[in-house]
Amino acid sequence: MKLWLAAFILSLLFLGIGIGYYATKLYDKSIAKGFFTTLLAIIIPFCLFMGFIYLYGLYNHGNPLQFKW
């Protein structure tokens, strides 16, 4: 597996963890804001990863990203 791909996935993981940590702080103030922020911690990294897969496929002329171990 390529090192830049592993670094990108780990950075998305840490982004989700950071947003989730902020969400736990918001739960003390408002449960609705904390819940919404928790959903964002799941949705934002997932959408960024899917967008990356799509753009990488366009860059490789339609060939999808293949994980080779």
PDB file of N, CA, C and O in Angstrom:
ATOM      1  N   MET A   1       0.855  -1.168   0.000  1.00  0.00           N
ATOM      2  CA  MET A   1       0.000   0.000   0.000  1.00  0.00           C
ATOM      3  C   MET A   1       0.902   1.232   0.000  1.00  0.00           C
ATOM      4  O   MET A   1       1.982   1.228   0.590  1.00  0.00           O
ATOM      5  N   LYS A   2       0.455   2.242  -0.646  1.00  0.00           N
ATOM      6  CA  LYS A   2       1.257   3.449  -0.754  1.00  0.00           C
ATOM      7  C   LYS A   2       1.217   4.229   0.564  1.00  0.00           C
ATOM      8  O   LYS A   2       0.193   4.267   1.245  1.00  0.00           O
ATOM      9  N   LEU A   3       2.321   4.835   0.901  1.00  0.00           N
ATOM     10  CA  LEU A   3       2.442   5.553   2.167  1.00  0.00           C
ATOM     11  C   LEU A   3       1.534   6.775   2.209  1.00  0.00           C
ATOM     12  O   LEU A   3       0.977   7.090   3.260  1.00  0.00           O
ATOM     13  N   TRP A   4       1.374   7.467   1.089  1.00  0.00           N
ATOM     14  CA  TRP A   4       0.533   8.670   1.090  1.00  0.00           C
ATOM     15  C   TRP A   4      -0.926   8.318   1.308  1.00  0.00           C
ATOM     16  O   TRP A   4      -1.675   9.106   1.886  1.00  0.00           O
ATOM     17  N   LEU A   5      -1.340   7.137   0.850  1.00  0.00           N
ATOM     18  CA  LEU A   5      -2.721   6.705   1.056  1.00  0.00           C
ATOM     19  C   LEU A   5      -2.969   6.397   2.526  1.00  0.00           C
ATOM     20  O   LEU A   5      -4.008   6.766   3.074  1.00  0.00           O
ATOM     21  N   ALA A   6      -2.030   5.730   3.158  1.00  0.00           N
ATOM     22  CA  ALA A   6      -2.163   5.448   4.592  1.00  0.00           C
ATOM     23  C   ALA A   6      -2.165   6.744   5.400  1.00  0.00           C
ATOM     24  O   ALA A   6      -2.923   6.873   6.361  1.00  0.00           O
ATOM     25  N   ALA A   7      -1.328   7.696   5.019  1.00  0.00           N
ATOM     26  CA  ALA A   7      -1.292   8.979   5.723  1.00  0.00           C
ATOM     27  C   ALA A   7      -2.599   9.744   5.531  1.00  0.00           C
ATOM     28  O   ALA A   7      -3.068  10.404   6.459  1.00  0.00           O
ATOM     29  N   PHE A   8      -3.185   9.666   4.354  1.00  0.00           N
ATOM     30  CA  PHE A   8      -4.452  10.351   4.092  1.00  0.00           C
ATOM     31  C   PHE A   8      -5.580   9.744   4.923  1.00  0.00           C
ATOM     32  O   PHE A   8      -6.389  10.470   5.500  1.00  0.00           O
ATOM     33  N   ILE A   9      -5.631   8.425   4.983  1.00  0.00           N
ATOM     34  CA  ILE A   9      -6.673   7.757   5.766  1.00  0.00           C
ATOM     35  C   ILE A   9      -6.498   8.056   7.250  1.00  0.00           C
ATOM     36  O   ILE A   9      -7.485   8.276   7.952  1.00  0.00           O
ATOM     37  N   LEU A  10      -5.271   8.068   7.736  1.00  0.00           N
ATOM     38  CA  LEU A  10      -5.037   8.410   9.140  1.00  0.00           C
ATOM     39  C   LEU A  10      -5.396   9.856   9.444  1.00  0.00           C
ATOM     40  O   LEU A  10      -5.895  10.155  10.529  1.00  0.00           O
ATOM     41  N   SER A  11      -5.146  10.758   8.496  1.00  0.00           N
ATOM     42  CA  SER A  11      -5.521  12.154   8.730  1.00  0.00           C
ATOM     43  C   SER A  11      -7.039  12.306   8.782  1.00  0.00           C
ATOM     44  O   SER A  11      -7.541  13.126   9.552  1.00  0.00           O
ATOM     45  N   LEU A  12      -7.783  11.538   7.983  1.00  0.00           N
ATOM     46  CA  LEU A  12      -9.244  11.556   8.071  1.00  0.00           C
ATOM     47  C   LEU A  12      -9.721  10.991   9.401  1.00  0.00           C
ATOM     48  O   LEU A  12     -10.690  11.484   9.979  1.00  0.00           O
ATOM     49  N   LEU A  13      -9.042   9.958   9.885  1.00  0.00           N
ATOM     50  CA  LEU A  13      -9.383   9.390  11.177  1.00  0.00           C
ATOM     51  C   LEU A  13      -9.196  10.422  12.286  1.00  0.00           C
ATOM     52  O   LEU A  13     -10.063  10.578  13.145  1.00  0.00           O
ATOM     53  N   PHE A  14      -8.078  11.118  12.268  1.00  0.00           N
ATOM     54  CA  PHE A  14      -7.823  12.127  13.290  1.00  0.00           C
ATOM     55  C   PHE A  14      -8.759  13.315  13.157  1.00  0.00           C
ATOM     56  O   PHE A  14      -9.109  13.938  14.160  1.00  0.00           O
ATOM     57  N   LEU A  15      -9.168  13.639  11.946  1.00  0.00           N
ATOM     58  CA  LEU A  15     -10.158  14.699  11.759  1.00  0.00           C
ATOM     59  C   LEU A  15     -11.479  14.310  12.413  1.00  0.00           C
ATOM     60  O   LEU A  15     -12.094  15.122  13.104  1.00  0.00           O
ATOM     61  N   GLY A  16     -11.912  13.080  12.200  1.00  0.00           N
ATOM     62  CA  GLY A  16     -13.137  12.598  12.827  1.00  0.00           C
ATOM     63  C   GLY A  16     -13.034  12.559  14.337  1.00  0.00           C
ATOM     64  O   GLY A  16     -13.990  12.901  15.034  1.00  0.00           O
ATOM     65  N   ILE A  17     -11.882  12.145  14.852  1.00  0.00           N
ATOM     66  CA  ILE A  17     -11.686  12.119  16.300  1.00  0.00           C
ATOM     67  C   ILE A  17     -11.705  13.527  16.874  1.00  0.00           C
ATOM     68  O   ILE A  17     -12.274  13.754  17.941  1.00  0.00           O
ATOM     69  N   GLY A  18     -11.088  14.474  16.175  1.00  0.00           N
ATOM     70  CA  GLY A  18     -11.079  15.862  16.650  1.00  0.00           C
ATOM     71  C   GLY A  18     -12.473  16.471  16.680  1.00  0.00           C
ATOM     72  O   GLY A  18     -12.834  17.153  17.639  1.00  0.00           O
ATOM     73  N   ILE A  19     -13.251  16.229  15.641  1.00  0.00           N
ATOM     74  CA  ILE A  19     -14.624  16.750  15.610  1.00  0.00           C
ATOM     75  C   ILE A  19     -15.453  16.062  16.694  1.00  0.00           C
ATOM     76  O   ILE A  19     -16.274  16.706  17.346  1.00  0.00           O
ATOM     77  N   GLY A  20     -15.246  14.769  16.889  1.00  0.00           N
ATOM     78  CA  GLY A  20     -15.961  14.045  17.929  1.00  0.00           C
ATOM     79  C   GLY A  20     -15.615  14.533  19.322  1.00  0.00           C
ATOM     80  O   GLY A  20     -16.480  14.594  20.196  1.00  0.00           O
ATOM     81  N   TYR A  21     -14.349  14.882  19.535  1.00  0.00           N
ATOM     82  CA  TYR A  21     -13.945  15.429  20.838  1.00  0.00           C
ATOM     83  C   TYR A  21     -14.631  16.770  21.080  1.00  0.00           C
ATOM     84  O   TYR A  21     -15.094  17.044  22.188  1.00  0.00           O
ATOM     85  N   TYR A  22     -14.696  17.594  20.057  1.00  0.00           N
ATOM     86  CA  TYR A  22     -15.395  18.867  20.179  1.00  0.00           C
ATOM     87  C   TYR A  22     -16.885  18.645  20.441  1.00  0.00           C
ATOM     88  O   TYR A  22     -17.518  19.413  21.166  1.00  0.00           O
ATOM     89  N   ALA A  23     -17.436  17.588  19.844  1.00  0.00           N
ATOM     90  CA  ALA A  23     -18.861  17.281  20.047  1.00  0.00           C
ATOM     91  C   ALA A  23     -19.143  16.915  21.491  1.00  0.00           C
ATOM     92  O   ALA A  23     -20.194  17.270  22.026  1.00  0.00           O
ATOM     93  N   THR A  24     -18.211  16.204  22.136  1.00  0.00           N
ATOM     94  CA  THR A  24     -18.438  15.848  23.534  1.00  0.00           C
ATOM     95  C   THR A  24     -18.454  17.084  24.424  1.00  0.00           C
ATOM     96  O   THR A  24     -19.146  17.108  25.441  1.00  0.00           O
ATOM     97  N   LYS A  25     -17.707  18.094  24.052  1.00  0.00           N
ATOM     98  CA  LYS A  25     -17.743  19.351  24.809  1.00  0.00           C
ATOM     99  C   LYS A  25     -19.062  20.084  24.593  1.00  0.00           C
ATOM    100  O   LYS A  25     -19.537  20.777  25.493  1.00  0.00           O
ATOM    101  N   LEU A  26     -19.662  19.940  23.411  1.00  0.00           N
ATOM    102  CA  LEU A  26     -20.928  20.606  23.123  1.00  0.00           C
ATOM    103  C   LEU A  26     -22.117  19.937  23.808  1.00  0.00           C
ATOM    104  O   LEU A  26     -23.144  20.582  24.020  1.00  0.00           O
ATOM    105  N   TYR A  27     -21.997  18.660  24.156  1.00  0.00           N
ATOM    106  CA  TYR A  27     -23.104  17.976  24.801  1.00  0.00           C
ATOM    107  C   TYR A  27     -23.464  18.621  26.136  1.00  0.00           C
ATOM    108  O   TYR A  27     -24.620  18.563  26.556  1.00  0.00           O
ATOM    109  N   ASP A  28     -22.490  19.235  26.809  1.00  0.00           N
ATOM    110  CA  ASP A  28     -22.775  19.912  28.079  1.00  0.00           C
ATOM    111  C   ASP A  28     -23.654  21.135  27.869  1.00  0.00           C
ATOM    112  O   ASP A  28     -24.458  21.479  28.735  1.00  0.00           O
ATOM    113  N   LYS A  29     -23.508  21.787  26.739  1.00  0.00           N
ATOM    114  CA  LYS A  29     -24.275  23.004  26.463  1.00  0.00           C
ATOM    115  C   LYS A  29     -25.625  22.691  25.832  1.00  0.00           C
ATOM    116  O   LYS A  29     -26.646  23.243  26.242  1.00  0.00           O
ATOM    117  N   SER A  30     -25.635  21.819  24.849  1.00  0.00           N
ATOM    118  CA  SER A  30     -26.878  21.500  24.142  1.00  0.00           C
ATOM    119  C   SER A  30     -26.760  20.109  23.544  1.00  0.00           C
ATOM    120  O   SER A  30     -25.797  19.805  22.839  1.00  0.00           O
ATOM    121  N   ILE A  31     -27.735  19.275  23.828  1.00  0.00           N
ATOM    122  CA  ILE A  31     -27.703  17.909  23.314  1.00  0.00           C
ATOM    123  C   ILE A  31     -27.884  17.906  21.797  1.00  0.00           C
ATOM    124  O   ILE A  31     -27.275  17.093  21.102  1.00  0.00           O
ATOM    125  N   ALA A  32     -28.715  18.809  21.281  1.00  0.00           N
ATOM    126  CA  ALA A  32     -28.943  18.858  19.832  1.00  0.00           C
ATOM    127  C   ALA A  32     -27.666  19.247  19.088  1.00  0.00           C
ATOM    128  O   ALA A  32     -27.334  18.647  18.066  1.00  0.00           O
ATOM    129  N   LYS A  33     -26.946  20.258  19.601  1.00  0.00           N
ATOM    130  CA  LYS A  33     -25.688  20.663  18.949  1.00  0.00           C
ATOM    131  C   LYS A  33     -24.642  19.552  19.028  1.00  0.00           C
ATOM    132  O   LYS A  33     -23.910  19.315  18.067  1.00  0.00           O
ATOM    133  N   GLY A  34     -24.575  18.879  20.161  1.00  0.00           N
ATOM    134  CA  GLY A  34     -23.623  17.779  20.313  1.00  0.00           C
ATOM    135  C   GLY A  34     -23.939  16.624  19.386  1.00  0.00           C
ATOM    136  O   GLY A  34     -23.039  16.030  18.792  1.00  0.00           O
ATOM    137  N   PHE A  35     -25.223  16.304  19.261  1.00  0.00           N
ATOM    138  CA  PHE A  35     -25.625  15.219  18.361  1.00  0.00           C
ATOM    139  C   PHE A  35     -25.319  15.571  16.915  1.00  0.00           C
ATOM    140  O   PHE A  35     -24.798  14.740  16.171  1.00  0.00           O
ATOM    141  N   PHE A  36     -25.636  16.791  16.509  1.00  0.00           N
ATOM    142  CA  PHE A  36     -25.371  17.230  15.140  1.00  0.00           C
ATOM    143  C   PHE A  36     -23.868  17.208  14.840  1.00  0.00           C
ATOM    144  O   PHE A  36     -23.449  16.794  13.759  1.00  0.00           O
ATOM    145  N   THR A  37     -23.074  17.652  15.798  1.00  0.00           N
ATOM    146  CA  THR A  37     -21.621  17.658  15.603  1.00  0.00           C
ATOM    147  C   THR A  37     -21.074  16.230  15.547  1.00  0.00           C
ATOM    148  O   THR A  37     -20.128  15.956  14.809  1.00  0.00           O
ATOM    149  N   THR A  38     -21.665  15.324  16.323  1.00  0.00           N
ATOM    150  CA  THR A  38     -21.251  13.919  16.256  1.00  0.00           C
ATOM    151  C   THR A  38     -21.543  13.336  14.873  1.00  0.00           C
ATOM    152  O   THR A  38     -20.735  12.582  14.333  1.00  0.00           O
ATOM    153  N   LEU A  39     -22.688  13.682  14.304  1.00  0.00           N
ATOM    154  CA  LEU A  39     -22.987  13.230  12.946  1.00  0.00           C
ATOM    155  C   LEU A  39     -21.984  13.803  11.946  1.00  0.00           C
ATOM    156  O   LEU A  39     -21.570  13.117  11.011  1.00  0.00           O
ATOM    157  N   LEU A  40     -21.598  15.055  12.147  1.00  0.00           N
ATOM    158  CA  LEU A  40     -20.595  15.653  11.254  1.00  0.00           C
ATOM    159  C   LEU A  40     -19.253  14.940  11.367  1.00  0.00           C
ATOM    160  O   LEU A  40     -18.523  14.833  10.382  1.00  0.00           O
ATOM    161  N   ALA A  41     -18.919  14.449  12.566  1.00  0.00           N
ATOM    162  CA  ALA A  41     -17.657  13.723  12.752  1.00  0.00           C
ATOM    163  C   ALA A  41     -17.641  12.428  11.951  1.00  0.00           C
ATOM    164  O   ALA A  41     -16.574  11.916  11.611  1.00  0.00           O
ATOM    165  N   ILE A  42     -18.820  11.901  11.650  1.00  0.00           N
ATOM    166  CA  ILE A  42     -18.903  10.683  10.838  1.00  0.00           C
ATOM    167  C   ILE A  42     -18.996  11.034   9.350  1.00  0.00           C
ATOM    168  O   ILE A  42     -18.347  10.402   8.517  1.00  0.00           O
ATOM    169  N   ILE A  43     -19.793  12.026   9.029  1.00  0.00           N
ATOM    170  CA  ILE A  43     -20.109  12.337   7.634  1.00  0.00           C
ATOM    171  C   ILE A  43     -18.953  13.033   6.917  1.00  0.00           C
ATOM    172  O   ILE A  43     -18.647  12.678   5.779  1.00  0.00           O
ATOM    173  N   ILE A  44     -18.311  13.999   7.540  1.00  0.00           N
ATOM    174  CA  ILE A  44     -17.271  14.788   6.864  1.00  0.00           C
ATOM    175  C   ILE A  44     -16.090  13.919   6.403  1.00  0.00           C
ATOM    176  O   ILE A  44     -15.738  13.972   5.225  1.00  0.00           O
ATOM    177  N   PRO A  45     -15.458  13.110   7.295  1.00  0.00           N
ATOM    178  CA  PRO A  45     -14.358  12.280   6.785  1.00  0.00           C
ATOM    179  C   PRO A  45     -14.792  11.270   5.718  1.00  0.00           C
ATOM    180  O   PRO A  45     -14.044  10.997   4.779  1.00  0.00           O
ATOM    181  N   PHE A  46     -16.000  10.715   5.863  1.00  0.00           N
ATOM    182  CA  PHE A  46     -16.486   9.752   4.870  1.00  0.00           C
ATOM    183  C   PHE A  46     -16.656  10.419   3.506  1.00  0.00           C
ATOM    184  O   PHE A  46     -16.243   9.867   2.485  1.00  0.00           O
ATOM    185  N   CYS A  47     -17.262  11.600   3.491  1.00  0.00           N
ATOM    186  CA  CYS A  47     -17.467  12.307   2.210  1.00  0.00           C
ATOM    187  C   CYS A  47     -16.132  12.725   1.591  1.00  0.00           C
ATOM    188  O   CYS A  47     -15.971  12.662   0.372  1.00  0.00           O
ATOM    189  N   LEU A  48     -15.183  13.146   2.412  1.00  0.00           N
ATOM    190  CA  LEU A  48     -13.867  13.500   1.887  1.00  0.00           C
ATOM    191  C   LEU A  48     -13.181  12.278   1.271  1.00  0.00           C
ATOM    192  O   LEU A  48     -12.550  12.381   0.219  1.00  0.00           O
ATOM    193  N   PHE A  49     -13.307  11.129   1.925  1.00  0.00           N
ATOM    194  CA  PHE A  49     -12.696   9.912   1.397  1.00  0.00           C
ATOM    195  C   PHE A  49     -13.353   9.487   0.084  1.00  0.00           C
ATOM    196  O   PHE A  49     -12.663   9.115  -0.865  1.00  0.00           O
ATOM    197  N   MET A  50     -14.679   9.542   0.028  1.00  0.00           N
ATOM    198  CA  MET A  50     -15.380   9.175  -1.212  1.00  0.00           C
ATOM    199  C   MET A  50     -15.051  10.147  -2.343  1.00  0.00           C
ATOM    200  O   MET A  50     -14.896   9.736  -3.492  1.00  0.00           O
ATOM    201  N   GLY A  51     -14.947  11.425  -2.021  1.00  0.00           N
ATOM    202  CA  GLY A  51     -14.550  12.415  -3.018  1.00  0.00           C
ATOM    203  C   GLY A  51     -13.140  12.167  -3.519  1.00  0.00           C
ATOM    204  O   GLY A  51     -12.854  12.342  -4.703  1.00  0.00           O
ATOM    205  N   PHE A  52     -12.258  11.759  -2.617  1.00  0.00           N
ATOM    206  CA  PHE A  52     -10.887  11.442  -3.006  1.00  0.00           C
ATOM    207  C   PHE A  52     -10.854  10.243  -3.945  1.00  0.00           C
ATOM    208  O   PHE A  52     -10.141  10.256  -4.949  1.00  0.00           O
ATOM    209  N   ILE A  53     -11.631   9.197  -3.618  1.00  0.00           N
ATOM    210  CA  ILE A  53     -11.677   8.007  -4.478  1.00  0.00           C
ATOM    211  C   ILE A  53     -12.185   8.382  -5.870  1.00  0.00           C
ATOM    212  O   ILE A  53     -11.661   7.907  -6.878  1.00  0.00           O
ATOM    213  N   TYR A  54     -13.207   9.235  -5.915  1.00  0.00           N
ATOM    214  CA  TYR A  54     -13.769   9.659  -7.203  1.00  0.00           C
ATOM    215  C   TYR A  54     -12.753  10.455  -8.015  1.00  0.00           C
ATOM    216  O   TYR A  54     -12.559  10.185  -9.200  1.00  0.00           O
ATOM    217  N   LEU A  55     -12.106  11.430  -7.390  1.00  0.00           N
ATOM    218  CA  LEU A  55     -11.135  12.254  -8.111  1.00  0.00           C
ATOM    219  C   LEU A  55      -9.905  11.449  -8.522  1.00  0.00           C
ATOM    220  O   LEU A  55      -9.340  11.684  -9.590  1.00  0.00           O
ATOM    221  N   TYR A  56      -9.489  10.505  -7.686  1.00  0.00           N
ATOM    222  CA  TYR A  56      -8.358   9.657  -8.033  1.00  0.00           C
ATOM    223  C   TYR A  56      -8.698   8.779  -9.239  1.00  0.00           C
ATOM    224  O   TYR A  56      -7.847   8.534 -10.094  1.00  0.00           O
ATOM    225  N   GLY A  57      -9.959   8.303  -9.303  1.00  0.00           N
ATOM    226  CA  GLY A  57     -10.395   7.516 -10.458  1.00  0.00           C
ATOM    227  C   GLY A  57     -10.411   8.351 -11.727  1.00  0.00           C
ATOM    228  O   GLY A  57     -10.039   7.866 -12.795  1.00  0.00           O
ATOM    229  N   LEU A  58     -10.846   9.617 -11.616  1.00  0.00           N
ATOM    230  CA  LEU A  58     -10.809  10.496 -12.792  1.00  0.00           C
ATOM    231  C   LEU A  58      -9.379  10.770 -13.231  1.00  0.00           C
ATOM    232  O   LEU A  58      -9.095  10.831 -14.427  1.00  0.00           O
ATOM    233  N   TYR A  59      -8.472  10.936 -12.262  1.00  0.00           N
ATOM    234  CA  TYR A  59      -7.066  11.189 -12.577  1.00  0.00           C
ATOM    235  C   TYR A  59      -6.433   9.992 -13.300  1.00  0.00           C
ATOM    236  O   TYR A  59      -5.562  10.168 -14.152  1.00  0.00           O
ATOM    237  N   ASN A  60      -6.873   8.776 -12.956  1.00  0.00           N
ATOM    238  CA  ASN A  60      -6.329   7.564 -13.578  1.00  0.00           C
ATOM    239  C   ASN A  60      -7.174   7.101 -14.751  1.00  0.00           C
ATOM    240  O   ASN A  60      -7.163   5.917 -15.086  1.00  0.00           O
ATOM    241  N   HIS A  61      -7.902   8.006 -15.379  1.00  0.00           N
ATOM    242  CA  HIS A  61      -8.692   7.722 -16.578  1.00  0.00           C
ATOM    243  C   HIS A  61      -9.728   6.626 -16.341  1.00  0.00           C
ATOM    244  O   HIS A  61      -9.912   5.745 -17.181  1.00  0.00           O
ATOM    245  N   GLY A  62     -10.401   6.685 -15.195  1.00  0.00           N
ATOM    246  CA  GLY A  62     -11.488   5.761 -14.920  1.00  0.00           C
ATOM    247  C   GLY A  62     -11.091   4.502 -14.184  1.00  0.00           C
ATOM    248  O   GLY A  62     -11.960   3.705 -13.831  1.00  0.00           O
ATOM    249  N   ASN A  63      -9.805   4.291 -13.939  1.00  0.00           N
ATOM    250  CA  ASN A  63      -9.391   3.110 -13.192  1.00  0.00           C
ATOM    251  C   ASN A  63      -9.557   3.390 -11.700  1.00  0.00           C
ATOM    252  O   ASN A  63      -9.046   4.395 -11.205  1.00  0.00           O
ATOM    253  N   PRO A  64     -10.258   2.527 -10.979  1.00  0.00           N
ATOM    254  CA  PRO A  64     -10.490   2.785  -9.558  1.00  0.00           C
ATOM    255  C   PRO A  64      -9.225   2.582  -8.728  1.00  0.00           C
ATOM    256  O   PRO A  64      -8.243   1.993  -9.181  1.00  0.00           O
ATOM    257  N   LEU A  65      -9.284   3.077  -7.526  1.00  0.00           N
ATOM    258  CA  LEU A  65      -8.187   2.884  -6.596  1.00  0.00           C
ATOM    259  C   LEU A  65      -8.179   1.429  -6.157  1.00  0.00           C
ATOM    260  O   LEU A  65      -9.186   0.921  -5.664  1.00  0.00           O
ATOM    261  N   GLN A  66      -7.057   0.761  -6.333  1.00  0.00           N
ATOM    262  CA  GLN A  66      -6.958  -0.646  -5.972  1.00  0.00           C
ATOM    263  C   GLN A  66      -5.992  -0.795  -4.815  1.00  0.00           C
ATOM    264  O   GLN A  66      -4.868  -0.296  -4.849  1.00  0.00           O
ATOM    265  N   PHE A  67      -6.449  -1.486  -3.802  1.00  0.00           N
ATOM    266  CA  PHE A  67      -5.605  -1.715  -2.632  1.00  0.00           C
ATOM    267  C   PHE A  67      -4.797  -2.977  -2.865  1.00  0.00           C
ATOM    268  O   PHE A  67      -5.349  -4.076  -2.926  1.00  0.00           O
ATOM    269  N   LYS A  68      -3.507  -2.820  -2.994  1.00  0.00           N
ATOM    270  CA  LYS A  68      -2.621  -3.951  -3.214  1.00  0.00           C
ATOM    271  C   LYS A  68      -1.777  -4.132  -1.957  1.00  0.00           C
ATOM    272  O   LYS A  68      -1.069  -3.217  -1.537  1.00  0.00           O
ATOM    273  N   TRP A  69      -1.857  -5.305  -1.367  1.00  0.00           N
ATOM    274  CA  TRP A  69      -1.127  -5.537  -0.127  1.00  0.00           C
ATOM    275  C   TRP A  69       0.196  -6.200  -0.426  1.00  0.00           C
ATOM    276  O   TRP A  69       0.966  -6.482   0.492  1.00  0.00           O
TER     277      TRP A  69
END
